[in-house]
Amino acid sequence: MAPLTLSSLGQWIGLYTSAGVLIDGFQIPQLPAGRTYGCTPDGNKSGRAYLQAPSFKKANESVAAMAPLITARSYRAVKVLGDPAVETYSLRVEGGDAVRIRFNVIDFDDPDATDSDGNIDEVTVYWKLTARGSPVSTLAMTQVASIDPLEDDQSLYEARIPGQENGKVVAFHIYARDKQGNESGSYWSDAYNPDADPKIWFQYPVGVVGSSSATIVINEVLADNQDVRVGGGGDPTTTAEIGGYDCGVEGCIDGRREADEWVEIYNFGAAGVDLAACDLYMTNNELFPTRFRLADAVGHHPNVVAGVLPAATPMLVWCDGQPWQNDTVGVHADFTLRPEDGHVLLVAYEDADADGDPELFVVTDSVSWGIREAAAGHLWLGAQEGDWSLGRFPNGGPQWGRMDPTPGANPHSGAANTGFAPALKVLGHEPVMATPSDVVKVTAKVWDDGLMPALPEPDPSVTGWLGVKIGFFTFTAPFMNVTKVMRDDGQGGDTVAGDGIYTAELTDASGNKPVGKVAYAVTAVDEDGNTVRIPRLAARCTPFFVGEQPASAPIITEVVASNRNCQCVAAVPAGCERGGLDNFGDAEGWVEIYNPTGSPIYLNDYSLSDRLDWLTRWVFPAVTLGAGERLVVWCDGELGETVTHAPLSIHSSFQLDAGGDEVYLVARATTDRQIVDFV
């Protein structure tokens, strides 16, 4: 078996001799499900194309006649508000609302990919009311890029279905044809039964169809569970950390030690809810409203007793797309969540006679997050940050906000929400390689819907104080233990007034500066008394070192954050993989460490990290770097591939981000978290 994987999104692949000479190579295009790409006939390298079907261990199939691929995107009610009128969009469709339908349509074998038409000849939406005997109408779908100059997705099409009366259900499906006459359609039933006959059309309710008495709401959402880091992102105050994973701390993990995203629902009623009888579903896509039936939790969730979710009780659902992992301590939905943007809906749905005209169709609850929500003034509903959740407080109440995740104790069945918190992101200290002569500054990004003063009152201990403060202390003489306010007024080290970035200079009242190992924590308090502290565990602070740079230390000489095999079109000398391959043949990101001194350096005294708040994230193994020698550290998160005997192959616990990242080389033995180099 080859130590590599292929991507359906397309990639380059090459065949080489053992000496590194390229024999053949080409770019694999994006592949739809069930399709292959290859030579036709076999061996004809100039005749590569999409094939009719996979041909495992036999002659390749003929060239496929590829019909357009249609991908469901969204529907939104169009609301026209204000003067002058401005369009807004909502998941809730009310009587009279036009509904915008959006789908992606791609023709993979477009003979001219340089033009903007995508080789698409027609895209049409067929729609009707679900009531028996309702007529079918059609609407031509428009390429959005042709009407919106800011849209760069040439495959995105939309149409608007006219408004209908409350209490109706609208059904629709999409038809597409390319310029060669190849046709395709898209239906709701394609998601779970592509061979369904008859096909089930997509549906949406106008207002409320039927009624649901279930007293269940979405109570909390964690859309970015980042591996349950110690303290929610803080480096412990001792060097004896254990990898930064701690079951039951900040975000938690499911029963298989996987840090998955989750949604917590809550029964706010005075009586239990029979999940099997309430016809409630949860989904992350309004076009597929019945993705996860709450009844699937029966027998798989410790809080569900005899099929009933008791009153005032939460139920946590892991959103990892792995429903086959359901067991007695956890239930898993067949969809995932995105921190950048997304939504979760609770839907009551029933079509008892399976005639396509549901008797019950109600969106009972929903929550959305992303750029659009933040732009509307709800800052906590913007893109979600790791290990912070969205939740209601009190449980089941009407108000949403940002909070510490509350998954509950293992096996993490859900727990009471603990209250809202301002948004606080510590940006770090500067200068990064601080010396005793430097005035060290710590900065933090803070935002809240309430008042946050640019210059808080100077005494944070007074009753009713609000603002941002920092506490810092030293471990050696001269000892310091100082608490002071952070400011956003353009003074006292702050760069720009009112930009939401708060600054504090690490000095005491007499202007003395800390030396040696220093640790700090930042706290924000809003006008409602909501408080957040980073690191979030009270026993932890973020440490770093202030001191003269050591006379001899290793350095970072080179970083490759985006490594891929060279896309050669002809035979080239050995070493064409310019980024290099690790010991498993993978082209991973890497950092090169160099010993510029005349003596060997024991690397186990050093750590490497991509985070300023976790400087000991990965500690070098017990290897020695000789004078003038270099060592490549593969930054792929695959510790199991490390080899500490010759030939060495060292792998870190983290990966590099080609879109922007930092790497810190840290002395951890004699000076304890002193940054000796960074890039």
N, C-alpha and C positions, 0 to 999 in steps of 0.2 A: 504494500500500500504506500502511496506517495504521501509525504508529510506536508500536504498543502490542501487547500479547499478552493472551490470555484464559487464565484458570485453570479447570481442571476441578473445582477445589474450591469454586467459586462466587465471584462478585464482582458489584459494581454497575457498570452501564454506562449512559452518558448520551449523547444526541444534542443538540448545541447549534447555534445559529446562529453566524455569524462574529462577531457582537457579544457572544457569551457567554450568550445567552438559552437556557434549557433548553427543548427541544422535546418530548423524551420520555426517560424513564429508568426503570430497574427493576433489581431484584436478581436476577441469574442464580443459580439454585440449583446445588448440586453435580450434576455431569453424569457419569453412567456412560459407559463407552466406547461409541461408535457412536450415542449419543443426542443429539438437539438439543432446544432449548427455544424456544418461540416462540408467536406468535399463531395461533389457530385459530378461525375461518378468518382469512386474511390481513387485517391491519389491526384486528383485534378485540383491543384492548389489555386488555380485561377478561377475555379468554379465553386468557391465556398458560398453557401447559402443556407437559409432555414430549410429543414427537412420535414417531410410529412410526419415522421414518427421516429422514435429512438430505434437504432438498429444494432443491438448489443451482439457482438461477435458474429456479424454477418454484413453483407454488402449494404452500403448506405442506401436509404430510401431516396426517392426522387424529391425534387424541389417542391416545397409546400406552397400552396395557394393560401396565403395568410390573410384571414379576415381581420378587420380592425378589432383591437382589444379595448373593451369598454370597462372602465373602473368607476364604481360609485364614489362620489365625493361628498355631497351634502344637499340638504334642502334647508331653506330659511324663509320665514315669513318676512315680507317687506313692510316695514313700518315707516310712514312718512310723517316726520315731526318737525315742529318749529316754523319760524318765519324769518328768513326764507326757509323753505322746506328742505329737509335733509333726510336722506334715506338711512335707516338703521335696520338691523337684521336680528331676528329672534328665533329660537327653537320652538317657541309657543305660537301656534297658528290660531288666530281668532277669525270670527266671521268677517268676510270682506277683504281679508288680507290676500294680496297676490303672493305667490310662493315661488322663490327663485330656486331652480333645480340646477345643480352643477355636476358634471361628469367629465372624466378624462377619456379621450378617444385617441388611440395610437395605432398607426399602421406600421408594423415592424419592418416590412419589406418595401418601404417607400423608395421608389426608384430614384428620386431626386430629393435627398434630405437637406439640400441647401435652400429650398424655397420655404415659404411659410404656410403652405396649405396642408402639409402633412399627408398628402395623397388621399385626403378625405373628400368624398364627393357629397355625402349627405349625412346629417345627424338629426334625427327626429325623435321627439317625445310623444308617445301615445298616452292619453290620459282619459279618465272617466271617474264618475262616482261609483262606489262599490255596490250601491243598491241595484238589485236585479233589474235588468232592462235598460240601464243607463247607457246613453250613446257614447261612442268613443270619438274623441277629438284629437287633432294633431297640432303640434307646434314645431316649427323649424328651430333647431338649436343653433346658437351663434357662437363662433369662435371668440372667446372673451378678449384675446389679444387684439382683435380687429376693432374693438370698441373702447378698450382701456389701454392707453399707451404705457401704463405702468406695469401691465401684466406681461411677463416674459415666458409664460408657459403656453406654448403654441397648441398643446393638446387639450386645453381646458375649454369646455363648451357649456353654455347655459341657455335656459329658457325660463319664462315666467308663466306659471299656470294661474289663470284668473281666480279672484277671490270667490269663495263659496259660503254657504250658510253654516252657522254653528250646528254641531250635531252630525255633520256629514263626514265621510271618509273618502279621501281622494286616492285613487290608485293610478300608477303610471309605469311604463317601461320604456327603454331606450332602444332605438334602432340605428345602426350605422352601416354605411356602404363606402368602400374605397373606389378609386377611379378605374379599377379593373373589374368592378362588379362584385367583389367578395363582400358578403354580408355577415352581420352579427347582431345579437341582441343582448340586453342586460335586464335581469329580473331579480327580485328578492330571493326567490327559491334557488338561484344559482349558488348562493352562499352555503347552503346546506344540502342541496340535492340537484346537481346540474342536469340530471336526467328527468326531473319532475315533468309530469304530463297530466294535466295542463300546468303551465308555468304560473307561479304566483307573482303578481305585480308588486312593486314597491307601494307603500301606503303611508299616509299621514292623516291624523285626525284634525278636524277643524273644530276648535273649542273642545268640548267634552262629549265623548260618545259613551253612554252608559255611566255607571257610577261605581266607585270603589270606596269601601269603608276601612281599608287597611290603614292602620296608624303607624306606618313605617316611613322614615325619611332617610336621606343620605346625611350622615352625621359628621364624617371626617374623610379626607382624601389625602393620601401620601403619594404624590406623583413622581417622586425622585428619591428612592431609598438607596443611599450611597454606602452600602457595605457595613453599616452599623459601626461607624468609626468611634473610637474611644472619645467620650466627651462630646460627641457630635462634631468633631473636627478639631479638637485640641490635643496637642502633644502632652503627654503626662509630665508631671514635675520630676519624675525620676527616670533614669535611663533603663529601668527594668520593665519596659513596656512589652506587651505580648501581641505584637502584630497589628494592633489597632482594631480588633474585632471583639465585641463583647455582647453576647446574646442578652437581649432585654434592655439595651441602652440605645436610645435615639433611633427610632425607625424599625428596629427589630428585624427578625428573619423568620422565614417559615420553617416548618418541621424538617426540611431537608437542608438547612443551613444555607439558604439562598436569600439574598437581600432583594426581595421582590416588592413591587408597588402594591398598594392595597386601598380598598374602600371599606369604610365602616358604616353599616346602616344601623338604625336605632328604632326601637318600638317605643314611641312616646306616649302610647295609650295606657289606660288603666287596666286593660285585659290583654291576655296573650293573643298572638296572631297565628292562626294555622297557616303555615307557609304553603302547604300542598293545596289549600283551598282558595287562596287569595289571588291567584293568577298574576302575580307580580314578577317583573323581569328587570334586570339591570343591563345597561349597554353603554358603550362608549361611542356609538354611531347611531344617529337617529334613523338612518335608512335600514338598519337591522335591529328593530326594537326588542326582539325576543332572544338576544344572544345568551343571556345567563338567567335561568329561571331560579328564583329564590328557593323553590322547593328542592333544588339539587343539594341544598345544605343539610337536608334531613339525613341523619346518620353520619354526617361528616363534620359537624360542628358541635363543640361541647356545650354551647349555650342554647342549642335547639333541643328541647325535651319533648319526646313523643310527637315530633313534627311541629311543635309550637315554639315560637320565639316569645318568651315571657314579657310582661309589661316592664317598662323602664330598663330594657336590656339591649346591649349592643351586639352586633355580629360582624366580625371582620372577614372580608373576602379577599383572598390574594388574587391580584390581577396580573397573572403571568402567562396567560394563554395556554395553560397546561392543566385542563380539567381532569386529565387522567391521574393527576397526583392526589385527587380527593382521598382522604383517609379519615380516621376517627378524630383527628386533632386539627383538621384544616380543610377548608373548601376553596376551590380554585376556579376562577372565571376563565372563559376562553378568549379573553381579550387583554390587551396591555394598555398602559397609560404613558403619555408623553409629558415630560416636564415643561416643554416649550409652550404648548397649547393643547387644549382638549376639553372634554366635558364628560360628565357621567349623568345618565338619566335613569329614573325609575319609571317603569311603564306598566300600567295595568292593561292586559290584553287577553281577549278570549274570542275565538271564532268556533263555537261549539259544533256547528254543523259543517265546518270546513268548506263553506261556499265562497270564501273570499270577501265576505261582508261581515266584519267583526261586530259582535253585540257589545263589546267592551273595548275601548281604546282611549286611554287617558294617560297623559304624561303627568304623573303625580308629584314628581320632584326632579330637580336638576341643579347642577352647578357647573360653571364654565370658568376657564382661566386662559390667559394668553395676552398678547399685545393689545388686542381690541378692548378687552375688559379693563386693562390697566389704563388705557387712553381715556376710558369713560370716567376715570377718577377713582376707581377701586384698585389702589396700588397693590394690595395684598393678593389680588386676583391676576397679577401678571404672571410671567413665566415662573414656575416653581423652582425654588432652590433646594439643594439636597438636604434631606433630613429635617425639613420644615413641612408641616401639613397645613391644609385648609380645613377648618372645622367650625361647628356651631358651638356657641356658648351662651347660656347653659345648654346641656345636651337636648337636642330636638328643638331648640329655640329658633327664632327667625333670623338672628344675626350671625353672619359668617365673618371669620377673620383668620389671621395667621397664628399658628400655635406650635408648641412642642408636640410631636406625635405621641399618641397614647394608645399603643397597640395592646397594652396589658401584659401581664406576666406570661411566660411560656406556658401553654402553647399559643399565646397571643390571640385570644378570642375577641379582643376589644376591651376598652375601658373608658371610664368617664373622662371627658375633656376637661382640661385644667385651666383654661382661660386664654385670652389673646395675648400677643406679644408684638411689640414694634419690630419692624424689619431691620436687622443689624447684620452687616457683613464687615468683619475686620479685614482691612486691606494689607496690614502688616507694618513693619518698622523700616525706617530708612535713616541713615545709610544702612544697606543690608550688611556690609562688613564693617560694623561700627568699631571705632577705636575710642580710647578714653578722652580724646580731645573733641570728639563729635557731640553735638546736641542731637540726640536721637529723637525722632518724631514717630508717633504711631497714628495712623489714620484709619477711619472707619466710615463706611457708607451707611447712613441711617435714613429711614423714611417711615412715615406714619400718617394716618389720615387725620390725626389730631395735631395739636400744637407741639412743636419741638423747638425750643428756643435756640437761636444761633449762639448765644452766650449764656449758659445757665447761671443760676445763682451760685456763688463760689463755695457754699457749704452744702455738700450733698447729704449731710446727715439731718437737715432740718425737715420737719414734717411737711409733706406735700411737695417736696422737691421734684422737679422733672427736668430731663435733659439727658446728656451723655457724659459719662465719667469713666476714668481709668484708674485702676489701682495697680501699683507695681512695687516690687521689692527685690532686694538683692540677697544672695546667699552667703556672701563673705563680707568682711570689713572693707571699707566703712559701710555698715549696714544702713539700709534705707527701707522704709515702708510708707509709701505716699499714696494718697488718694487725691485726685484733682479733676476738675471739669475739662471736657473736650469742647472745642469751639468751632463754629462755622461762620465767623464774622470777618475773615480776611486778615486777622491780627494774630499775634502770638504764635507764629509758625504756620497758621492756616493760609493756604494759597489763594483760594477764591471764596468770597463771601456768598452764602446762600446756595451753594451747589449740592448740599446734602452730604458733603464729605467733612467729617469732624476730625480735628487734629488736636493732639496734645504733645508738648515737649516734655520728655522725661527728665525733669529737674524738680528739686524740692523748693521750698519757699525761699531758701537762701541762694538758689541757683546752682546747687551742687548736682553733679551728674553721676549716674550709677556706673559702677565698674565691676567687671567679672560677670558671673551668671546672673541674668535678670529674668524675671517672670512677670507677666501682666495679664489682666483681664479687663474687658470693656463691658460696661453696663449702660443700657438705655431704659429710661422710664418715661412713659407718655403721660398726657394730662388725665387719663383715666386710671393711672396707677399701674398699668400693665408694664411688666418688666421683662427684659431679656438680658442674659449675660453670656458672653463668649470668652472662654469655653463654657459650655452649658452646665457642666457638673461643677458644683461649688468647690470641690476639693482640688480642681485642676486650674492651672494657668498656662499661658503660652510662654515658653522659655526661649532665650537666645543669649548670646555672649557678647560682651563689650570688652575688647582688649587689643593689644598690639598684635599684628599678624605674626604668626610663627615664622622663624627663620627658614624652616624647611617643611614643605608640605606638598602633596600632589596637586595638580591643577587639571582643569577641564580644557582639553585642546580642540575637541570637535564634537558636534552634535548632529545627528541625522534624525529628524522627526518624521519624515515621510520617505520610506524606503520602498522601492519597487524594482523589479528586474528591468534592465535596459531594454527598450523596445527597438531591437535591431532589425534591419531589413536585409542584411547580408552577413556572411561569415565574418567574425571579428576575433581578435586574439582572446586568450583566456582572461577572465576577470571582467567580462562584460557586465556582470551584476555589480554595477558601480557602488551600490550601497552595501554590498556584502550579504552573505547568507549565514545564519546561525548554524549551530550543530545539528539542527533538525531540518535544515534546508529552507528555513523561512526568512523572508526579507522583512526584518523587524527594525523599528527605530533603535538607535543606540547612542551611547555617550562614551567618548574616549577619554581615559584618565592617563596622565603622563607624570612620571617622576623626574623632575628637572634637577634633582639634587645628586650628589655624589655618593649617597648612601641608600641602602634599601629602606622601604617604607612598609610597615605592617598595616595592611588596609583594613583589618578588623577594627582598628581604632577610628575608622571613619564611616560616615553614612552618606547616602545620596537620597535626595528628595525632590519632588516637584511642588512641594507646599511649604510656604514660609511658616505656617502654624504647626507643622509636623516634621521637624527637621531630622528626626531619626526614623523616618518612614521605612527606609530599607538600609540595613547595615551590611557592609561588605563581609563576605565570608573570610575565614582565616587563611588568607593568601598574602604573600609578600610580593611587592612590586620592586624589582631591582632598579638600581641607578640607571637613568636614561631609558627605562622600559616603558611600554605603553600597554594598556589593558582596555578592551572593549567591553562595556556592560550593555547587554541586550535589554532594552526597556520594553518588555512585552507582557509583564505580569505573570510569567510562567516560571515560577521558582523551581518547579520540578525538573526543569531542563538544565539546571545548573550542574556543571562538572568542575570540581575543584582540583582534579589532578590533570597532568598534562595529557592532551592539550586542553587548556582551560576554556570553559565556556560559562560565563557568569551572566545570570538573568536577574533583573530587579523585580520588585513586587508591583511596579506601576508602569504605565505606558505614557508615551509622549503625545501631545496634541499638536499636530502640524499647523493648526489654526492660531496658535499662540500659547506659549508655555514658558516655564522657568525650570531650571535645574540648579540645585544647591549642593555643593560638596562641603561636608560638615565634619569637623573634628569633634569626636564625642568622648574621648578618653581623658586627656589631661585638662582640656579647657571646657568640655561638655557643651556641645552645641555652638561651637564657634564656626561661622561660615568662613571657609578659607578660599572659596572660589564660587562663582555663579555665572550663569549665562541665561 
